[in-house]
Amino acid sequence: MNKLSTSPPPQLAPGAARPSTRTLAITLGVAVTLAWSYRANLDELLKSWTTNPDYSHGILVVPIALLIAWRLWPGPDDQSPRPTPWGVMPLVLILAIRAWSYQSGEYWLETATLVPVVAALVWTCGGFSTLRRLWPAVAFLTFMLTIPGQLDAKLSLPLQRLAARGSCSLLRATGTWVLIEGNVIHCGPERLEVARACSGLAMLASLSASICAIILVFPFGLRNRLVLLGSIVPIALLCNVTRIAATAWCYQYFGSEAGHAFAHDAAGWLMMPLAMLMVGLELAWLSWLFENAPAAPVPSRPAPVLLGAMIMGARR
Protein backbone atom coordinates (compact mmCIF):
# COMPACT_ATOMS: atom_id res chain seq x y z
CA MET A 1 0.00 0.00 0.00
CA ASN A 2 1.67 3.39 0.63
CA LYS A 3 4.01 6.09 2.00
CA LEU A 4 3.43 8.53 4.82
CA SER A 5 0.80 11.17 4.33
CA THR A 6 2.39 14.59 4.59
CA SER A 7 1.72 18.22 3.98
CA PRO A 8 4.29 20.67 2.64
CA PRO A 9 6.25 22.39 5.42
CA PRO A 10 5.95 26.11 5.96
CA GLN A 11 9.15 27.77 4.82
CA LEU A 12 10.65 31.16 5.59
CA ALA A 13 11.03 32.45 2.04
CA PRO A 14 13.61 35.10 1.14
CA GLY A 15 10.83 37.69 0.99
CA ALA A 16 9.07 36.49 4.11
CA ALA A 17 7.43 38.97 6.43
CA ARG A 18 9.97 40.45 8.79
CA PRO A 19 9.36 42.67 11.82
CA SER A 20 10.54 46.27 11.74
CA THR A 21 13.65 47.42 13.58
CA ARG A 22 11.45 49.19 16.13
CA THR A 23 9.46 46.00 16.77
CA LEU A 24 12.65 43.99 17.18
CA ALA A 25 14.08 46.55 19.61
CA ILE A 26 10.90 46.56 21.73
CA THR A 27 10.70 42.76 21.71
CA LEU A 28 14.35 42.37 22.66
CA GLY A 29 14.10 44.91 25.47
CA VAL A 30 10.98 43.36 27.01
CA ALA A 31 12.37 39.81 26.59
CA VAL A 32 15.64 40.70 28.33
CA THR A 33 13.74 42.38 31.18
CA LEU A 34 11.48 39.36 31.67
CA ALA A 35 14.41 36.93 31.47
CA TRP A 36 16.19 38.96 34.16
CA SER A 37 13.08 38.88 36.37
CA TYR A 38 12.87 35.07 35.93
CA ARG A 39 16.60 34.51 36.47
CA ALA A 40 16.12 32.55 39.74
CA ASN A 41 13.51 30.29 38.12
CA LEU A 42 15.70 29.75 35.07
CA ASP A 43 18.63 28.86 37.33
CA GLU A 44 16.51 26.18 39.03
CA LEU A 45 15.41 24.80 35.67
CA LEU A 46 18.99 24.70 34.42
CA LYS A 47 20.04 22.87 37.59
CA SER A 48 17.30 20.27 36.98
CA TRP A 49 18.36 19.80 33.34
CA THR A 50 22.03 19.34 34.17
CA THR A 51 21.82 17.29 37.39
CA ASN A 52 18.65 15.20 37.01
CA PRO A 53 18.80 12.64 34.16
CA ASP A 54 14.99 12.54 34.09
CA TYR A 55 14.91 16.10 32.73
CA SER A 56 18.09 16.22 30.67
CA HIS A 57 15.98 16.76 27.53
CA GLY A 58 14.91 20.17 28.88
CA ILE A 59 18.14 21.89 27.89
CA LEU A 60 17.25 21.46 24.19
CA VAL A 61 13.62 22.54 24.44
CA VAL A 62 14.33 26.23 23.80
CA PRO A 63 16.53 25.63 20.68
CA ILE A 64 13.90 23.28 19.22
CA ALA A 65 11.12 25.77 20.01
CA LEU A 66 13.11 28.42 18.12
CA LEU A 67 13.49 26.00 15.20
CA ILE A 68 9.73 25.39 15.18
CA ALA A 69 9.09 29.16 15.28
CA TRP A 70 11.49 29.67 12.34
CA ARG A 71 9.63 27.08 10.27
CA LEU A 72 6.25 28.62 11.14
CA TRP A 73 7.29 32.24 10.62
CA PRO A 74 4.87 34.24 8.41
CA GLY A 75 5.60 34.10 4.68
CA PRO A 76 5.58 36.98 2.17
CA ASP A 77 1.82 36.70 1.67
CA ASP A 78 1.03 36.73 5.40
CA GLN A 79 0.44 39.71 7.64
CA SER A 80 3.66 41.23 8.95
CA PRO A 81 4.23 41.13 12.73
CA ARG A 82 3.06 44.38 14.29
CA PRO A 83 2.97 45.46 17.95
CA THR A 84 -0.46 45.67 19.55
CA PRO A 85 -1.60 46.85 22.99
CA TRP A 86 -4.08 43.96 23.28
CA GLY A 87 -1.43 41.63 24.65
CA VAL A 88 -0.48 43.96 27.51
CA MET A 89 -3.48 43.13 29.72
CA PRO A 90 -2.89 39.34 29.60
CA LEU A 91 0.80 39.98 30.30
CA VAL A 92 -0.01 42.10 33.37
CA LEU A 93 -2.53 39.48 34.59
CA ILE A 94 -0.01 36.63 34.24
CA LEU A 95 2.66 38.62 36.06
CA ALA A 96 0.12 39.27 38.86
CA ILE A 97 -0.51 35.51 39.09
CA ARG A 98 3.24 35.00 39.27
CA ALA A 99 3.53 37.48 42.15
CA TRP A 100 0.69 35.72 44.00
CA SER A 101 2.34 32.32 43.40
CA TYR A 102 5.61 33.57 44.84
CA GLN A 103 3.92 35.00 47.93
CA SER A 104 1.94 31.76 48.41
CA GLY A 105 4.98 29.52 48.07
CA GLU A 106 3.69 27.94 44.83
CA TYR A 107 7.11 27.91 43.22
CA TRP A 108 6.28 25.44 40.44
CA LEU A 109 3.32 27.59 39.37
CA GLU A 110 5.51 30.68 39.52
CA THR A 111 8.01 29.07 37.13
CA ALA A 112 5.22 27.75 34.89
CA THR A 113 3.96 31.30 34.27
CA LEU A 114 7.02 31.74 32.06
CA VAL A 115 5.25 29.96 29.16
CA PRO A 116 2.10 32.15 29.08
CA VAL A 117 4.34 35.19 29.59
CA VAL A 118 6.15 34.27 26.36
CA ALA A 119 2.77 33.86 24.62
CA ALA A 120 1.63 37.29 25.84
CA LEU A 121 4.95 38.79 24.74
CA VAL A 122 4.53 37.35 21.23
CA TRP A 123 0.99 38.71 21.14
CA THR A 124 2.06 42.17 22.30
CA CYS A 125 5.09 42.53 20.04
CA GLY A 126 3.85 40.65 16.95
CA GLY A 127 0.07 40.80 17.04
CA PHE A 128 -2.53 38.08 17.45
CA SER A 129 -1.93 36.74 13.92
CA THR A 130 1.70 36.05 14.84
CA LEU A 131 0.68 34.33 18.09
CA ARG A 132 -1.88 32.23 16.21
CA ARG A 133 0.85 31.11 13.83
CA LEU A 134 3.62 30.53 16.39
CA TRP A 135 1.56 29.00 19.23
CA PRO A 136 2.98 25.45 18.67
CA ALA A 137 6.50 26.78 19.33
CA VAL A 138 5.31 28.59 22.47
CA ALA A 139 3.37 25.55 23.71
CA PHE A 140 6.43 23.34 23.19
CA LEU A 141 8.21 25.35 25.89
CA THR A 142 6.02 23.51 28.42
CA PHE A 143 8.40 20.55 28.12
CA MET A 144 11.21 22.52 29.74
CA LEU A 145 9.29 22.44 33.05
CA THR A 146 9.68 19.68 35.61
CA ILE A 147 6.72 17.50 36.61
CA PRO A 148 4.83 19.05 39.57
CA GLY A 149 5.51 17.26 42.84
CA GLN A 150 1.83 16.56 43.59
CA LEU A 151 1.23 15.10 40.13
CA ASP A 152 4.38 13.01 40.42
CA ALA A 153 3.20 11.62 43.77
CA LYS A 154 -0.31 10.79 42.50
CA LEU A 155 0.85 9.06 39.32
CA SER A 156 4.02 7.33 40.49
CA LEU A 157 2.43 4.60 42.63
CA PRO A 158 -0.10 3.38 40.00
CA LEU A 159 2.65 3.48 37.35
CA GLN A 160 4.97 1.51 39.66
CA ARG A 161 2.34 -1.20 40.11
CA LEU A 162 1.58 -1.30 36.39
CA ALA A 163 5.29 -1.55 35.55
CA ALA A 164 5.85 -4.33 38.11
CA ARG A 165 2.90 -6.39 36.90
CA GLY A 166 3.71 -5.84 33.23
CA SER A 167 7.34 -6.86 33.68
CA CYS A 168 6.26 -9.98 35.61
CA SER A 169 3.94 -10.95 32.76
CA LEU A 170 6.78 -10.48 30.27
CA LEU A 171 9.20 -12.49 32.42
CA ARG A 172 6.72 -15.34 32.83
CA ALA A 173 6.00 -15.32 29.08
CA THR A 174 9.72 -15.94 28.48
CA GLY A 175 9.79 -18.85 30.93
CA THR A 176 11.42 -17.02 33.84
CA TRP A 177 10.06 -17.89 37.28
CA VAL A 178 9.16 -14.75 39.24
CA LEU A 179 6.90 -13.88 42.14
CA ILE A 180 5.44 -10.41 42.65
CA GLU A 181 4.72 -8.94 46.07
CA GLY A 182 3.45 -5.36 45.84
CA ASN A 183 6.18 -3.49 43.95
CA VAL A 184 8.80 -6.14 44.71
CA ILE A 185 9.72 -8.82 42.17
CA HIS A 186 11.34 -12.00 43.50
CA CYS A 187 13.70 -13.47 40.88
CA GLY A 188 14.85 -16.74 42.38
CA PRO A 189 17.00 -15.82 45.38
CA GLU A 190 17.19 -12.16 44.34
CA ARG A 191 14.77 -9.40 45.28
CA LEU A 192 14.11 -6.54 42.83
CA GLU A 193 12.17 -3.52 44.04
CA VAL A 194 10.43 -1.34 41.44
CA ALA A 195 11.27 2.02 42.99
CA ARG A 196 9.47 5.31 42.45
CA ALA A 197 12.23 6.40 40.07
CA CYS A 198 11.38 3.38 37.89
CA SER A 199 7.69 4.30 37.54
CA GLY A 200 8.28 5.54 33.99
CA LEU A 201 6.74 8.99 34.54
CA ALA A 202 9.92 10.83 33.57
CA MET A 203 10.28 8.53 30.55
CA LEU A 204 6.75 9.50 29.56
CA ALA A 205 7.67 13.20 29.77
CA SER A 206 10.85 12.74 27.71
CA LEU A 207 9.11 10.68 25.04
CA SER A 208 6.24 13.18 24.87
CA ALA A 209 8.72 16.00 24.26
CA SER A 210 10.58 14.02 21.59
CA ILE A 211 7.47 12.93 19.66
CA CYS A 212 5.89 16.40 19.85
CA ALA A 213 9.14 17.84 18.48
CA ILE A 214 9.10 15.29 15.65
CA ILE A 215 5.53 16.03 14.57
CA LEU A 216 6.10 19.80 14.74
CA VAL A 217 9.41 19.83 12.86
CA PHE A 218 8.76 17.09 10.30
CA PRO A 219 5.88 17.68 7.84
CA PHE A 220 3.66 14.71 8.67
CA GLY A 221 -0.03 14.75 7.83
CA LEU A 222 -2.73 15.10 10.49
CA ARG A 223 -3.52 11.37 10.49
CA ASN A 224 0.08 10.37 11.18
CA ARG A 225 0.48 13.05 13.84
CA LEU A 226 -2.58 11.77 15.70
CA VAL A 227 -1.31 8.19 15.52
CA LEU A 228 2.10 9.24 16.86
CA LEU A 229 0.53 11.22 19.71
CA GLY A 230 -1.71 8.29 20.59
CA SER A 231 1.28 5.95 20.78
CA ILE A 232 3.21 7.98 23.38
CA VAL A 233 1.76 6.27 26.47
CA PRO A 234 1.87 2.66 25.13
CA ILE A 235 5.47 3.04 23.91
CA ALA A 236 6.61 4.64 27.18
CA LEU A 237 4.99 1.87 29.24
CA LEU A 238 6.35 -0.89 27.01
CA CYS A 239 9.89 0.52 27.19
CA ASN A 240 9.71 0.78 30.98
CA VAL A 241 8.38 -2.78 31.30
CA THR A 242 11.17 -4.02 29.02
CA ARG A 243 13.76 -2.20 31.12
CA ILE A 244 12.52 -3.72 34.39
CA ALA A 245 12.30 -7.20 32.84
CA ALA A 246 15.87 -6.91 31.50
CA THR A 247 17.04 -5.80 34.95
CA ALA A 248 15.28 -8.81 36.52
CA TRP A 249 17.06 -11.14 34.09
CA CYS A 250 20.38 -9.58 35.14
CA TYR A 251 19.44 -9.99 38.82
CA GLN A 252 18.64 -13.67 38.31
CA TYR A 253 21.58 -14.68 36.13
CA PHE A 254 24.34 -12.25 37.18
CA GLY A 255 23.40 -11.21 40.72
CA SER A 256 21.95 -8.09 42.29
CA GLU A 257 25.12 -6.00 41.91
CA ALA A 258 25.28 -6.46 38.14
CA GLY A 259 21.52 -6.01 37.86
CA HIS A 260 21.62 -2.76 39.83
CA ALA A 261 24.44 -1.43 37.63
CA PHE A 262 22.49 -2.35 34.49
CA ALA A 263 19.32 -0.66 35.77
CA HIS A 264 21.05 2.64 36.50
CA ASP A 265 23.53 2.80 33.62
CA ALA A 266 23.03 0.74 30.48
CA ALA A 267 19.23 0.51 30.74
CA GLY A 268 18.92 4.26 31.30
CA TRP A 269 20.84 5.02 28.12
CA LEU A 270 18.94 2.43 26.07
CA MET A 271 15.42 3.55 26.97
CA MET A 272 15.06 6.44 24.50
CA PRO A 273 16.82 4.70 21.56
CA LEU A 274 14.47 1.75 22.11
CA ALA A 275 11.48 4.10 22.15
CA MET A 276 12.65 5.81 18.95
CA LEU A 277 13.13 2.40 17.32
CA MET A 278 9.49 1.65 18.13
CA VAL A 279 8.46 5.02 16.68
CA GLY A 280 10.45 4.23 13.54
CA LEU A 281 8.70 0.86 13.20
CA GLU A 282 5.38 2.62 13.68
CA LEU A 283 6.23 5.10 10.91
CA ALA A 284 7.29 2.23 8.64
CA TRP A 285 3.95 0.55 9.30
CA LEU A 286 2.10 3.78 8.46
CA SER A 287 4.20 4.09 5.31
CA TRP A 288 3.16 0.59 4.27
CA LEU A 289 -0.47 1.18 5.24
CA PHE A 290 -0.87 4.44 3.31
CA GLU A 291 1.35 3.75 0.37
CA ASN A 292 -0.13 6.19 -2.16
CA ALA A 293 0.58 9.35 -0.16
CA PRO A 294 3.64 11.45 -1.10
CA ALA A 295 6.84 10.90 0.84
CA ALA A 296 7.87 13.37 3.51
CA PRO A 297 10.51 15.85 2.36
CA VAL A 298 13.72 15.93 4.35
CA PRO A 299 13.78 18.90 6.78
CA SER A 300 16.63 21.34 7.11
CA ARG A 301 19.84 20.15 8.77
CA PRO A 302 19.30 21.68 12.24
CA ALA A 303 16.11 19.63 12.75
CA PRO A 304 17.57 16.10 12.85
CA VAL A 305 20.66 17.32 14.71
CA LEU A 306 18.66 18.92 17.54
CA LEU A 307 16.14 16.09 17.71
CA GLY A 308 18.92 13.50 17.80
CA ALA A 309 20.59 15.39 20.63
CA MET A 310 17.29 15.49 22.55
CA ILE A 311 16.74 11.75 22.09
CA MET A 312 20.24 10.86 23.28
CA GLY A 313 20.04 13.41 26.10
CA ALA A 314 16.78 12.01 27.50
CA ARG A 315 18.29 9.09 29.36
CA ARG A 316 15.28 7.71 31.19
C-alpha positions in Angstrom: 0.0 0.0 0.0 1.7 3.4 0.6 4.0 6.1 2.0 3.4 8.5 4.8 0.8 11.2 4.3 2.4 14.6 4.6 1.7 18.2 4.0 4.3 20.7 2.6 6.2 22.4 5.4 6.0 26.1 6.0 9.2 27.8 4.8 10.6 31.2 5.6 11.0 32.4 2.0 13.6 35.1 1.1 10.8 37.7 1.0 9.1 36.5 4.1 7.4 39.0 6.4 10.0 40.4 8.8 9.4 42.7 11.8 10.5 46.3 11.7 13.6 47.4 13.6 11.5 49.2 16.1 9.5 46.0 16.8 12.6 44.0 17.2 14.1 46.6 19.6 10.9 46.6 21.7 10.7 42.8 21.7 14.3 42.4 22.7 14.1 44.9 25.5 11.0 43.4 27.0 12.4 39.8 26.6 15.6 40.7 28.3 13.7 42.4 31.2 11.5 39.4 31.7 14.4 36.9 31.5 16.2 39.0 34.2 13.1 38.9 36.4 12.9 35.1 35.9 16.6 34.5 36.5 16.1 32.6 39.7 13.5 30.3 38.1 15.7 29.7 35.1 18.6 28.9 37.3 16.5 26.2 39.0 15.4 24.8 35.7 19.0 24.7 34.4 20.0 22.9 37.6 17.3 20.3 37.0 18.4 19.8 33.3 22.0 19.3 34.2 21.8 17.3 37.4 18.6 15.2 37.0 18.8 12.6 34.2 15.0 12.5 34.1 14.9 16.1 32.7 18.1 16.2 30.7 16.0 16.8 27.5 14.9 20.2 28.9 18.1 21.9 27.9 17.2 21.5 24.2 13.6 22.5 24.4 14.3 26.2 23.8 16.5 25.6 20.7 13.9 23.3 19.2 11.1 25.8 20.0 13.1 28.4 18.1 13.5 26.0 15.2 9.7 25.4 15.2 9.1 29.2 15.3 11.5 29.7 12.3 9.6 27.1 10.3 6.2 28.6 11.1 7.3 32.2 10.6 4.9 34.2 8.4 5.6 34.1 4.7 5.6 37.0 2.2 1.8 36.7 1.7 1.0 36.7 5.4 0.4 39.7 7.6 3.7 41.2 8.9 4.2 41.1 12.7 3.1 44.4 14.3 3.0 45.5 17.9 -0.5 45.7 19.5 -1.6 46.8 23.0 -4.1 44.0 23.3 -1.4 41.6 24.6 -0.5 44.0 27.5 -3.5 43.1 29.7 -2.9 39.3 29.6 0.8 40.0 30.3 0.0 42.1 33.4 -2.5 39.5 34.6 0.0 36.6 34.2 2.7 38.6 36.1 0.1 39.3 38.9 -0.5 35.5 39.1 3.2 35.0 39.3 3.5 37.5 42.2 0.7 35.7 44.0 2.3 32.3 43.4 5.6 33.6 44.8 3.9 35.0 47.9 1.9 31.8 48.4 5.0 29.5 48.1 3.7 27.9 44.8 7.1 27.9 43.2 6.3 25.4 40.4 3.3 27.6 39.4 5.5 30.7 39.5 8.0 29.1 37.1 5.2 27.7 34.9 4.0 31.3 34.3 7.0 31.7 32.1 5.3 30.0 29.2 2.1 32.2 29.1 4.3 35.2 29.6 6.2 34.3 26.4 2.8 33.9 24.6 1.6 37.3 25.8 5.0 38.8 24.7 4.5 37.3 21.2 1.0 38.7 21.1 2.1 42.2 22.3 5.1 42.5 20.0 3.8 40.7 16.9 0.1 40.8 17.0 -2.5 38.1 17.4 -1.9 36.7 13.9 1.7 36.1 14.8 0.7 34.3 18.1 -1.9 32.2 16.2 0.9 31.1 13.8 3.6 30.5 16.4 1.6 29.0 19.2 3.0 25.4 18.7 6.5 26.8 19.3 5.3 28.6 22.5 3.4 25.5 23.7 6.4 23.3 23.2 8.2 25.3 25.9 6.0 23.5 28.4 8.4 20.5 28.1 11.2 22.5 29.7 9.3 22.4 33.0 9.7 19.7 35.6 6.7 17.5 36.6 4.8 19.1 39.6 5.5 17.3 42.8 1.8 16.6 43.6 1.2 15.1 40.1 4.4 13.0 40.4 3.2 11.6 43.8 -0.3 10.8 42.5 0.8 9.1 39.3 4.0 7.3 40.5 2.4 4.6 42.6 -0.1 3.4 40.0 2.6 3.5 37.4 5.0 1.5 39.7 2.3 -1.2 40.1 1.6 -1.3 36.4 5.3 -1.5 35.5 5.8 -4.3 38.1 2.9 -6.4 36.9 3.7 -5.8 33.2 7.3 -6.9 33.7 6.3 -10.0 35.6 3.9 -11.0 32.8 6.8 -10.5 30.3 9.2 -12.5 32.4 6.7 -15.3 32.8 6.0 -15.3 29.1 9.7 -15.9 28.5 9.8 -18.8 30.9 11.4 -17.0 33.8 10.1 -17.9 37.3 9.2 -14.8 39.2 6.9 -13.9 42.1 5.4 -10.4 42.7 4.7 -8.9 46.1 3.5 -5.4 45.8 6.2 -3.5 44.0 8.8 -6.1 44.7 9.7 -8.8 42.2 11.3 -12.0 43.5 13.7 -13.5 40.9 14.9 -16.7 42.4 17.0 -15.8 45.4 17.2 -12.2 44.3 14.8 -9.4 45.3 14.1 -6.5 42.8 12.2 -3.5 44.0 10.4 -1.3 41.4 11.3 2.0 43.0 9.5 5.3 42.4 12.2 6.4 40.1 11.4 3.4 37.9 7.7 4.3 37.5 8.3 5.5 34.0 6.7 9.0 34.5 9.9 10.8 33.6 10.3 8.5 30.5 6.8 9.5 29.6 7.7 13.2 29.8 10.9 12.7 27.7 9.1 10.7 25.0 6.2 13.2 24.9 8.7 16.0 24.3 10.6 14.0 21.6 7.5 12.9 19.7 5.9 16.4 19.8 9.1 17.8 18.5 9.1 15.3 15.7 5.5 16.0 14.6 6.1 19.8 14.7 9.4 19.8 12.9 8.8 17.1 10.3 5.9 17.7 7.8 3.7 14.7 8.7 0.0 14.7 7.8 -2.7 15.1 10.5 -3.5 11.4 10.5 0.1 10.4 11.2 0.5 13.0 13.8 -2.6 11.8 15.7 -1.3 8.2 15.5 2.1 9.2 16.9 0.5 11.2 19.7 -1.7 8.3 20.6 1.3 6.0 20.8 3.2 8.0 23.4 1.8 6.3 26.5 1.9 2.7 25.1 5.5 3.0 23.9 6.6 4.6 27.2 5.0 1.9 29.2 6.4 -0.9 27.0 9.9 0.5 27.2 9.7 0.8 31.0 8.4 -2.8 31.3 11.2 -4.0 29.0 13.8 -2.2 31.1 12.5 -3.7 34.4 12.3 -7.2 32.8 15.9 -6.9 31.5 17.0 -5.8 34.9 15.3 -8.8 36.5 17.1 -11.1 34.1 20.4 -9.6 35.1 19.4 -10.0 38.8 18.6 -13.7 38.3 21.6 -14.7 36.1 24.3 -12.3 37.2 23.4 -11.2 40.7 21.9 -8.1 42.3 25.1 -6.0 41.9 25.3 -6.5 38.1 21.5 -6.0 37.9 21.6 -2.8 39.8 24.4 -1.4 37.6 22.5 -2.4 34.5 19.3 -0.7 35.8 21.0 2.6 36.5 23.5 2.8 33.6 23.0 0.7 30.5 19.2 0.5 30.7 18.9 4.3 31.3 20.8 5.0 28.1 18.9 2.4 26.1 15.4 3.6 27.0 15.1 6.4 24.5 16.8 4.7 21.6 14.5 1.7 22.1 11.5 4.1 22.1 12.6 5.8 19.0 13.1 2.4 17.3 9.5 1.6 18.1 8.5 5.0 16.7 10.5 4.2 13.5 8.7 0.9 13.2 5.4 2.6 13.7 6.2 5.1 10.9 7.3 2.2 8.6 3.9 0.5 9.3 2.1 3.8 8.5 4.2 4.1 5.3 3.2 0.6 4.3 -0.5 1.2 5.2 -0.9 4.4 3.3 1.4 3.8 0.4 -0.1 6.2 -2.2 0.6 9.3 -0.2 3.6 11.5 -1.1 6.8 10.9 0.8 7.9 13.4 3.5 10.5 15.8 2.4 13.7 15.9 4.4 13.8 18.9 6.8 16.6 21.3 7.1 19.8 20.1 8.8 19.3 21.7 12.2 16.1 19.6 12.7 17.6 16.1 12.9 20.7 17.3 14.7 18.7 18.9 17.5 16.1 16.1 17.7 18.9 13.5 17.8 20.6 15.4 20.6 17.3 15.5 22.6 16.7 11.7 22.1 20.2 10.9 23.3 20.0 13.4 26.1 16.8 12.0 27.5 18.3 9.1 29.4 15.3 7.7 31.2 
